[in-house]
Amino acid sequence: MTPADEQDQRRIVVAIDGPAGAGKSTVALELAKRLGYTLVDTGALYRAVALCARERGISWDDGPALGALTRDLQLEFGRSADGAPRVRIDGRDRGDDIRTPEISMGASDVSRHPEVRDALLGLQRRLGQDGGVVLEGRDIGTVVFPNAEAKIFLTASAEIRADRRVQDLRARGLEADPVKTLAEVQARDAQDSSRAVAPLKPAADSVVVDTTHMGFDEVVTRLVALVNGVSRAGGSG
């Protein structure tokens, strides 16, 4: 892209939603890099709440207590030496601690509570209010930024998503059973899609991208083209 092309494009809000294991985090990171945008991993915020609740003996079913905890936490995004996003909780890097299977399920549990979602909503909107951001989660296009100019719903078959999860865990030296992992993915899907508050679903005006049979670079290239097209057109929202 030439400098003239860049000047013709607005820096917009890109909302990426989708189920667990669809590749949102890795795709969103690479997309943000290629666009020169800031990445906001909203799922990491819910993981952080789940982690801190577990460490402080707060039940993932206790909405009021979780809401109070969330309001007291100092949550920030940083970057590692390789540019990957890291999460700091009360000034401490907890990027690895929030990525375990247990905390993944915990994030889904705590996100059911309106007290938690309300406490995090303002933070998420502040992080993206100036545009030039890629936000990924499960309700970005439906709740957090319903007027986002580019909305993408990234998905894949449960089997593919479970396999990706197994590979990721093993790459980090963690044990992973394929059968158990598939059951966890399916349980997470059911829980996220059926919850009363902000259930997982594509926004009416989102572009659904099924990555089951797509390679990583193919997915990112398609999304770069989609975002550039929207930003050149002045946005659709």
N, C-alpha and C positions, 0 to 999 in steps of 0.2 A: 504493500500500500504506500502510495506517495504522500508527502506532507500535505499536498493539496487535497488529496482524498480524505486525510485525517481531519482537516479543517472543515470539510463538508459534513462530517458526522457528529451528531450529538452523542454525548456520553450518557447512556440510558441505564435504567434499572433492568437487570436480567434476573428473572425468577425461575429457578429450577426446582421442581418438585418430583416426587416419585417414591416408590417403596424402598425398603431396606435392601441393600445389595445391588441396586440398579447401576451403581457406578457414579452416583452423583458427585461424591467428594472428589474423586480423581479427575473426572471430566470437568467439573466446575473449576478446579485448580488450574488445569491446563488452559481452559477457555479464558479464565481471567488473565493468565500470563500472556496469551496471544493477543488479547484485546488491550492489554495495559490497564486492566481494571483491578479493583480491590475485591478480594474474595471474603465473603462473610458466611461461615459455616454455622448456620443456626442450629443444626442438630447437635453440634458440640456444646451449645449452651444448655440444652436439656440433659445431655450426658453429664455435664458439670454439676447440675442440680442433683441428678440421681447419685452421683459419686459422693457429693458432700452430705447428702441426706443419709446415705448408708454409713458413712464415717461418723456421723453425729447421732446415729441411732434414731433417725426420723423415718417413720414408715412411708413407703411410696404411695400408700393409700390415704395419707393424712393431708388433704388439700390445703387447709388453713396453715398448718405448720410448714408445709413446703413453700407456700406463698411467702410466708414471713422469712424463711431461709433465703429464698431467691432475692428478695428485696435487699437483704443484708450482704449478699455476695458481691465482690468486686470482680467482674468478668471482663477479660480483655483478650484481644487477638494479637499474637505476635508471629514471627516467622523464624524458622530454623535456618541454619547455614545454607541449606539447599533450596530455600524459598518456600518450603512447605509450611502451611499455617499451623500455629501452635496456640493452645489455649492456656491462659494464665488465670488462676483462681486465687484471689487475694494476693496477687503478686508472685505466685509460684507456678512454674510450668507444670501442668498436669496433662499434657498432650497424650502421653502413652497410657496413663491411668484410666482415661475415659473410654478407651477403645476395646475393652474386654467384652465378651458376649453377655456377661451378667449386667454390666452397666448399659449395654445396648438395649436390653429388655427393660431395664430400669428407666431409661429415657422415655420409652413408650408409655410406661406406667405414669411417670410424673407429668407427661405432656397431656394427660387426660384431664388434668385439673385446671379449671379456669383461673384459679388464683396464680398458678405458675405462668400460664400463658399471658395473663394480663401484666404480670411483673416483667416479663421479657419482651412484650410487644413494643413498648416505647424504646427500649435499647435497640432492637432490631431496626426500627424505623429511623432512628437517629443515625445508625451506621450506614444506611442506604439513602438518606434524604437528598444528598447532593448528586446522585447518579454516578455513573462510572463504576458500578458495583455488580458483582454476581453474587446472589444470595441463593443458597440451596437448603432445602428442608422438606417439609411435608405439607405446609400450608402457606407458602410464600405468595403464590399467585392468587390464592383464594381469600386469605385473611390479612397477612402482613402487608403485602403490596398489591392489592386488587387492581390498581391502575398501572402496574408495571408495564413498560412498553413491550418487553419481550417475555413471554411466558412459555416455559417448556416443561413437559411432563415426561421424565425419563423412566422407562420401565424395561423389564425383561422377564422371561419365564422364571418361576420360582426355582426350578432345577438349576438353571444357569446362575442365578443369583446366589444360591447356596454353594455351588461349586466355586464361585469367585470368593466367597467368604472363607471357605476352607483353605483355598490357596493363600489368601491374605494372612490368615492366622498362622498357618504353617511357616510362611515366610518370616514371620516375627518370632518363630521359635515356640509357638503355642500349640497345644494339642487340639485337634479338630476331627470330630467324627462326622463323615458325610451324611449319614442317616439322621443323626441328631440335629445337625446344622440345618438340613432341609426342613425338619419339623419345626425348628425355631423360626426359620424364615416364614413359614406358612402361618405359625401362630402370631408372629409380629404383623403380618399382613392383615389377618383377621381382626386383631386388636386395633390397629391403626385405622382400618376402614370402617369399623363399627362404633367407634367411640362417639359420644354425644357431642363433644366439643371439637370443632374443626377436624372432622374426619378426613382421612386421606382420599382425595379424588382430584381429577384434572379440573382446572378452571375451564369454564365454558369456552374461553377464547385461547386456550393453550394449544401448543403444537405437541402432539404425542409422538415421541420417538422411541420405538421398540429396538433395544440394542441386542436382542437375543442372537441375531446373526450378523452383527456389525462389529468390526474391529475398533479399537480405541481411537486411532487416528481418524478413522472414517466418521465416527460420532462427533469428535471435536471439530473436524473440518466442516461438517454440516451445520453445527451450531454457530461457528464463526460466521459462516455465510448468512445464516438466518439473522443473527444479531446485526451484522453490518447492513443487511438489507433494510431492517427496521430503522436503524439509526440514520441511514441516508434518507429514508422516506419521512423522517421527522417523528417516528414513533406511531404506534397504533392505538395508544391509550390516551 
